[in-house]
Amino acid sequence: MLGSWIDLGLVTCDLAPCIKIFLIETNFCVLPKQNLYPRKENGPRLVTFSSFKSHPSVKFLGSLLGFAVVVGLTFLGLLAITFFIGRVVPIDPVLAVVGDRATQELYDATREAMGLNRPLVIQFFDYVGDVLRGDLGQSISTNRPVVDDLTRVFPATLEMATIGIIIGVLLGVPMGVYAAAHKGSWIDQVIRVFALLGYSVPAFWLGLVGLAVFYAGLGWVSGPGRVDIFYEGLVEPRTGLLLVDSIIAGDWDVFWNAASHLLLPATILGFFSLAYIARMTRSFMLDQLGQEYITTARVKGIPEWRVIWIHAFRPILVPLITVIGLSYAGLLEGSVMIETVFSWPGIGNYLTVALLNADMNAVLGATLVIGSVFIFINKISDVLYRVLDPRSRS
């Protein structure tokens, strides 16, 4: 009532503004909260540090800068690890170049040319500079730059690991969800045993059995190698991914031959990722299916498929993406045995040959690439985690 008197001008004393402020702040009357101290329309707008820091573009740039700093420091740590590994292994890089019968003069000259007579800290900074320039040294095994070798072999591993993770996701996620939805049933027990085999069976043994059964016995797939010798060099390596390059070139004979070679090793890799993804999916789903909101949804009469795939499955997407990313990185770095058994010209086979020949430049270069890929996939998983889960952005 008093507020109405003020608005109608019935209270005309000097205390009217003070009474109006009191009524607004104490909610004794409903009045529009006007700006009691308006700024001049043409006056300069004051920008405080807090308002500047809360601007969306500033937040995005800050997040991007923080992401770049974390990636840079992680990569620098990886460089330090690979550098000191190359210095502590009991292999003389000079002897690997000049041989055991070289003279002392040639040995000293080569050591000086390689910069090994300089202080260790200076050698590290030289190594970082060379890596940033894309110079990983010369490979003793192939007598070519390590960068060129890695550019040639890494796409083969990437192709096989990508097909493997696709198989693991397409089969492992539904298996884990189904096992959780039918906990304690015989299907759940079979899936759990199947997932356990993925942890206990050695990769090289499974590869040999696969070759003996599906290649030598049944003849369903092609043998070791990436492609038959008759098809080598027929497709220009534009991307390094033979399936993609053959599609671009329109050479379907090369495509089907390469797919026949790729099917068995990729399936074996997919089996190991399938076991891990199925087990983690089952664990995540069991946790969600035990929540109260799932019981409420079932009481409301919501169809069971909707309860499982909408209400229970959506919340596990965030941790599941992290699991899939780590599994993919594990396939890229853990395919050494499979590549050796199947003579697959990937980075794992390249690393094995380099170790046997004491080719430290190739070993360190391959280790650096594998570590960089692991860092990249881990950071991509972190970005997807923040995109899908708004709570993590704060």
C-alpha positions as CSV (number, residue, x, y, z in Angstrom):
1,M,0.0,0.0,0.0
2,L,2.8,2.4,0.9
3,G,4.5,1.6,-2.4
4,S,1.3,2.6,-4.2
5,W,1.2,5.9,-2.3
6,I,4.7,6.6,-3.4
7,D,4.0,5.9,-7.0
8,L,0.8,8.1,-6.9
9,G,2.8,10.9,-5.4
10,L,0.9,10.9,-2.1
11,V,4.2,10.7,-0.3
12,T,6.1,13.8,-1.4
13,C,8.6,14.3,1.4
14,D,12.3,13.9,1.0
15,L,12.1,10.5,2.5
16,A,10.2,9.0,-0.4
17,P,13.4,7.7,-2.3
18,C,14.7,6.1,0.9
19,I,11.3,4.5,1.6
20,K,11.2,3.2,-2.0
21,I,14.6,1.6,-1.7
22,F,13.6,0.0,1.6
23,L,10.4,-1.5,0.2
24,I,12.2,-3.0,-2.8
25,E,15.0,-4.6,-0.8
26,T,12.7,-6.0,1.9
27,N,10.1,-7.2,-0.6
28,F,7.3,-5.5,1.3
29,C,5.7,-4.5,-1.9
30,V,5.9,-5.5,-5.6
31,L,7.7,-2.7,-7.4
32,P,9.8,-2.9,-10.6
33,K,13.4,-3.0,-9.6
34,Q,14.6,0.0,-11.6
35,N,18.2,1.2,-11.7
36,L,18.2,3.8,-9.0
37,Y,21.6,5.1,-10.0
38,P,21.5,4.9,-13.8
39,R,24.7,5.7,-15.7
40,K,24.7,8.2,-18.4
41,E,23.7,6.8,-21.7
42,N,26.7,8.4,-23.5
43,G,29.2,7.8,-20.9
44,P,32.0,5.2,-21.1
45,R,31.2,1.7,-20.0
46,L,33.4,0.5,-17.2
47,V,34.9,-3.0,-17.9
48,T,36.2,-4.7,-14.8
49,F,38.6,-7.6,-14.7
50,S,36.0,-10.1,-13.5
51,S,33.6,-9.2,-16.4
52,F,36.5,-9.5,-18.9
53,K,37.6,-12.9,-17.5
54,S,34.0,-14.2,-17.6
55,H,33.6,-13.4,-21.3
56,P,33.0,-16.5,-23.4
57,S,35.7,-15.8,-25.9
58,V,38.2,-15.2,-23.1
59,K,37.2,-18.4,-21.4
60,F,37.7,-20.3,-24.7
61,L,41.1,-18.8,-25.4
62,G,42.1,-19.5,-21.8
63,S,41.1,-23.2,-22.1
64,L,42.8,-23.4,-25.5
65,L,46.0,-21.9,-24.0
66,G,45.9,-24.3,-21.0
67,F,45.4,-27.2,-23.3
68,A,48.4,-26.2,-25.5
69,V,50.6,-25.8,-22.4
70,V,49.7,-29.2,-21.0
71,V,50.3,-30.9,-24.3
72,G,53.6,-29.1,-24.8
73,L,54.8,-30.0,-21.3
74,T,53.8,-33.6,-21.8
75,F,55.5,-33.8,-25.1
76,L,58.6,-32.2,-23.6
77,G,58.6,-34.9,-20.9
78,L,58.3,-37.5,-23.6
79,L,61.3,-36.1,-25.4
80,A,63.3,-36.2,-22.2
81,I,62.4,-39.8,-21.6
82,T,63.3,-40.9,-25.1
83,F,66.6,-38.9,-25.0
84,F,67.8,-40.4,-21.7
85,I,66.7,-43.9,-22.8
86,G,69.0,-43.5,-25.8
87,R,71.9,-42.5,-23.4
88,V,71.5,-45.2,-20.8
89,V,71.1,-48.3,-23.0
90,P,74.3,-50.3,-23.3
91,I,74.6,-49.6,-27.1
92,D,77.4,-47.4,-28.5
93,P,75.7,-45.3,-31.3
94,V,79.2,-44.6,-32.7
95,L,80.1,-48.3,-33.1
96,A,76.7,-48.9,-34.6
97,V,77.7,-46.5,-37.4
98,V,81.4,-47.1,-38.0
99,G,81.5,-50.8,-37.0
100,D,83.8,-52.7,-34.6
101,R,86.9,-52.6,-36.8
102,A,87.0,-48.8,-37.2
103,T,90.2,-46.9,-36.2
104,Q,90.3,-44.7,-33.1
105,E,90.6,-41.6,-35.3
106,L,87.5,-42.5,-37.3
107,Y,85.7,-43.3,-34.0
108,D,86.6,-39.9,-32.5
109,A,85.7,-38.0,-35.7
110,T,82.3,-39.8,-35.9
111,R,81.6,-39.2,-32.2
112,E,82.4,-35.5,-32.6
113,A,80.2,-35.3,-35.8
114,M,77.3,-36.8,-33.9
115,G,77.7,-34.3,-31.1
116,L,78.3,-36.9,-28.4
117,N,81.4,-35.2,-27.0
118,R,79.3,-32.2,-25.9
119,P,77.7,-31.8,-22.5
120,L,74.6,-33.9,-21.9
121,V,72.3,-30.8,-21.4
122,I,73.5,-29.3,-24.7
123,Q,72.9,-32.7,-26.4
124,F,69.3,-32.7,-25.0
125,F,68.6,-29.2,-26.4
126,D,70.1,-30.2,-29.7
127,Y,67.8,-33.3,-29.7
128,V,64.7,-31.2,-29.0
129,G,65.6,-28.8,-31.8
130,D,66.2,-31.7,-34.2
131,V,62.8,-33.2,-33.3
132,L,61.0,-29.9,-33.7
133,R,62.6,-29.5,-37.2
134,G,61.4,-33.1,-38.1
135,D,64.9,-34.6,-38.0
136,L,65.0,-37.9,-36.2
137,G,68.3,-39.0,-37.7
138,Q,69.3,-41.7,-40.1
139,S,68.2,-45.3,-39.8
140,I,71.1,-47.9,-39.8
141,S,68.7,-50.7,-40.9
142,T,67.2,-49.0,-44.0
143,N,69.9,-46.3,-44.5
144,R,67.1,-43.7,-44.9
145,P,65.8,-40.9,-42.7
146,V,63.8,-42.2,-39.8
147,V,61.0,-39.7,-40.6
148,D,60.5,-41.2,-44.0
149,D,60.4,-44.7,-42.6
150,L,57.8,-43.8,-40.0
151,T,55.7,-42.0,-42.6
152,R,55.7,-45.3,-44.6
153,V,55.0,-47.8,-41.7
154,F,52.8,-45.9,-39.4
155,P,49.7,-45.8,-41.7
156,A,49.7,-49.6,-41.9
157,T,49.5,-49.8,-38.1
158,L,46.9,-47.1,-38.0
159,E,44.7,-48.9,-40.6
160,M,44.9,-52.2,-38.7
161,A,44.2,-50.7,-35.3
162,T,41.3,-48.6,-36.6
163,I,39.6,-51.6,-38.0
164,G,40.3,-53.5,-34.8
165,I,38.8,-50.8,-32.6
166,I,35.7,-50.6,-34.8
167,I,35.2,-54.3,-34.3
168,G,35.8,-54.0,-30.6
169,V,33.2,-51.1,-30.2
170,L,30.5,-52.6,-32.5
171,L,30.6,-55.9,-30.7
172,G,32.0,-55.1,-27.2
173,V,29.5,-52.4,-26.3
174,P,26.3,-54.4,-27.1
175,M,27.8,-57.5,-25.4
176,G,28.5,-55.5,-22.2
177,V,25.1,-53.9,-22.2
178,Y,23.3,-57.3,-22.8
179,A,25.4,-59.0,-20.1
180,A,24.5,-56.3,-17.5
181,A,20.8,-56.4,-18.5
182,H,20.8,-60.2,-18.0
183,K,23.0,-60.4,-14.9
184,G,23.5,-63.9,-13.6
185,S,22.1,-65.6,-16.7
186,W,24.1,-68.1,-18.8
187,I,24.6,-65.5,-21.5
188,D,26.2,-63.2,-18.9
189,Q,28.5,-66.0,-17.9
190,V,29.5,-66.7,-21.5
191,I,30.3,-63.1,-22.2
192,R,32.3,-62.8,-19.0
193,V,34.4,-65.9,-19.9
194,F,34.8,-64.5,-23.4
195,A,36.1,-61.2,-22.0
196,L,38.4,-63.1,-19.6
197,L,40.0,-64.9,-22.6
198,G,40.9,-61.5,-24.0
199,Y,43.1,-60.9,-21.0
200,S,44.7,-64.4,-20.7
201,V,45.3,-65.6,-24.3
202,P,48.8,-64.5,-25.7
203,A,48.5,-62.4,-28.9
204,F,51.3,-64.3,-30.7
205,W,49.6,-67.7,-29.9
206,L,46.2,-66.5,-31.1
207,G,47.8,-65.1,-34.3
208,L,49.5,-68.4,-35.1
209,V,46.3,-70.4,-34.4
210,G,44.4,-68.0,-36.6
211,L,46.9,-68.4,-39.5
212,A,46.8,-72.2,-39.1
213,V,43.0,-72.5,-39.1
214,F,41.7,-69.7,-41.3
215,Y,44.6,-69.4,-43.8
216,A,46.3,-72.7,-44.0
217,G,43.3,-74.9,-43.1
218,L,40.2,-73.2,-44.4
219,G,41.7,-70.7,-46.9
220,W,39.2,-68.0,-45.9
221,V,41.7,-65.2,-45.6
222,S,45.0,-64.3,-47.2
223,G,48.4,-65.0,-45.6
224,P,51.0,-62.8,-44.0
225,G,51.8,-59.4,-45.5
226,R,49.7,-56.4,-46.3
227,V,49.0,-57.3,-50.0
228,D,50.0,-60.1,-52.4
229,I,53.2,-59.5,-54.3
230,F,51.3,-59.2,-57.6
231,Y,49.4,-56.1,-56.3
232,E,52.4,-54.2,-54.7
233,G,53.0,-50.8,-56.2
234,L,49.8,-50.7,-58.3
235,V,48.2,-48.0,-56.1
236,E,49.8,-44.6,-55.4
237,P,50.2,-44.2,-51.7
238,R,48.4,-40.9,-51.2
239,T,47.3,-41.4,-47.6
240,G,49.3,-44.5,-46.7
241,L,46.1,-46.3,-45.9
242,L,45.9,-49.0,-48.6
243,L,42.1,-49.5,-48.4
244,V,41.6,-45.8,-48.8
245,D,44.2,-45.4,-51.5
246,S,42.7,-48.3,-53.5
247,I,39.2,-46.7,-53.3
248,I,40.6,-43.4,-54.4
249,A,42.3,-45.0,-57.4
250,G,39.2,-47.1,-58.1
251,D,41.3,-50.4,-58.1
252,W,38.9,-52.8,-56.4
253,D,41.1,-55.8,-57.0
254,V,43.8,-54.2,-54.7
255,F,41.0,-53.2,-52.3
256,W,39.6,-56.7,-51.8
257,N,43.1,-58.3,-51.7
258,A,44.2,-55.8,-49.0
259,A,41.0,-56.4,-47.1
260,S,41.6,-60.1,-47.2
261,H,45.0,-59.6,-45.7
262,L,43.8,-57.2,-43.1
263,L,40.8,-59.1,-41.9
264,L,42.5,-61.7,-39.7
265,P,45.0,-59.5,-37.8
266,A,42.5,-56.7,-37.4
267,T,39.9,-59.2,-36.0
268,I,42.5,-60.6,-33.5
269,L,43.3,-57.0,-32.4
270,G,39.6,-56.3,-32.2
271,F,39.1,-59.4,-30.0
272,F,41.4,-57.9,-27.4
273,S,39.8,-54.5,-27.4
274,L,36.4,-56.2,-27.5
275,A,37.2,-58.1,-24.2
276,Y,38.2,-54.9,-22.5
277,I,35.3,-52.7,-23.8
278,A,32.7,-55.4,-23.0
279,R,34.0,-55.8,-19.4
280,M,34.0,-52.1,-18.7
281,T,30.6,-51.5,-20.4
282,R,29.1,-54.3,-18.2
283,S,30.6,-52.7,-15.1
284,F,29.3,-49.2,-16.0
285,M,25.8,-50.5,-16.8
286,L,25.5,-52.5,-13.6
287,D,26.3,-49.4,-11.7
288,Q,23.6,-47.4,-13.6
289,L,21.0,-50.2,-13.4
290,G,21.2,-50.2,-9.7
291,Q,20.3,-46.5,-9.4
292,E,16.9,-45.4,-8.0
293,Y,15.9,-43.5,-11.2
294,I,16.0,-46.7,-13.1
295,T,13.6,-48.4,-10.7
296,T,11.4,-45.4,-11.0
297,A,11.4,-45.6,-14.8
298,R,10.5,-49.3,-14.6
299,V,7.6,-48.6,-12.2
300,K,6.3,-46.0,-14.6
301,G,5.9,-48.7,-17.2
302,I,8.6,-47.4,-19.6
303,P,9.6,-50.2,-22.0
304,E,12.7,-52.1,-20.9
305,W,14.7,-51.4,-24.1
306,R,14.2,-47.7,-23.5
307,V,15.2,-48.0,-19.8
308,I,18.4,-49.8,-20.8
309,W,19.5,-47.9,-23.9
310,I,18.2,-44.4,-23.1
311,H,18.0,-44.0,-19.3
312,A,20.9,-46.2,-18.3
313,F,23.2,-46.2,-21.4
314,R,23.4,-42.4,-21.9
315,P,25.1,-41.6,-18.6
316,I,27.9,-44.1,-19.3
317,L,28.9,-42.6,-22.6
318,V,31.3,-40.2,-21.0
319,P,33.5,-42.8,-19.2
320,L,33.0,-45.2,-22.1
321,I,34.6,-42.8,-24.5
322,T,37.7,-42.6,-22.3
323,V,37.8,-46.4,-22.2
324,I,37.5,-46.6,-26.0
325,G,40.2,-44.0,-26.5
326,L,42.7,-45.8,-24.2
327,S,41.9,-49.1,-25.9
328,Y,42.6,-47.5,-29.3
329,A,45.9,-46.1,-28.1
330,G,46.7,-49.5,-26.7
331,L,46.1,-51.2,-30.0
332,L,48.4,-48.7,-31.7
333,E,51.3,-49.3,-29.3
334,G,50.7,-52.9,-28.5
335,S,50.4,-54.5,-32.0
336,V,54.1,-55.6,-32.0
337,M,53.4,-59.3,-31.6
338,I,50.5,-59.3,-34.2
339,E,52.6,-57.4,-36.7
340,T,55.5,-59.8,-36.2
341,V,53.4,-62.9,-36.6
342,F,51.6,-61.6,-39.7
343,S,54.7,-59.9,-41.2
344,W,52.7,-56.7,-41.2
345,P,54.8,-53.7,-42.3
346,G,53.7,-51.5,-39.5
347,I,55.5,-49.5,-36.8
348,G,55.6,-52.5,-34.4
349,N,57.4,-54.7,-36.9
350,Y,59.7,-51.7,-37.7
351,L,60.5,-51.3,-34.0
352,T,61.3,-55.0,-33.7
353,V,63.7,-54.9,-36.6
354,A,65.3,-51.8,-35.2
355,L,65.9,-53.4,-31.8
356,L,67.4,-56.5,-33.3
357,N,69.9,-54.3,-35.3
358,A,70.6,-51.9,-32.4
359,D,69.3,-49.1,-34.6
360,M,68.7,-46.5,-31.8
361,N,67.6,-43.7,-34.1
362,A,64.8,-45.8,-35.4
363,V,63.9,-47.1,-31.9
364,L,63.7,-43.7,-30.4
365,G,61.8,-42.3,-33.4
366,A,59.2,-45.1,-33.2
367,T,58.9,-44.7,-29.4
368,L,58.4,-40.9,-29.9
369,V,55.7,-41.4,-32.4
370,I,53.9,-44.0,-30.3
371,G,54.1,-41.8,-27.3
372,S,52.8,-38.8,-29.2
373,V,49.9,-40.7,-30.5
374,F,49.0,-41.8,-27.0
375,I,49.1,-38.2,-25.8
376,F,47.0,-37.0,-28.7
377,I,44.3,-39.7,-28.2
378,N,44.3,-39.1,-24.4
379,K,43.8,-35.3,-25.0
380,I,41.1,-35.9,-27.6
381,S,39.3,-38.2,-25.1
382,D,39.6,-35.4,-22.5
383,V,38.0,-32.9,-24.9
384,L,35.1,-35.2,-25.7
385,Y,34.7,-35.8,-22.0
386,R,34.2,-32.0,-21.4
387,V,31.9,-31.7,-24.4
388,L,29.6,-34.5,-23.3
389,D,29.7,-33.8,-19.6
390,P,28.9,-30.1,-18.8
391,R,29.8,-30.7,-15.1
392,S,33.5,-31.2,-16.0
393,R,33.7,-27.7,-17.6
394,S,33.4,-26.0,-14.2
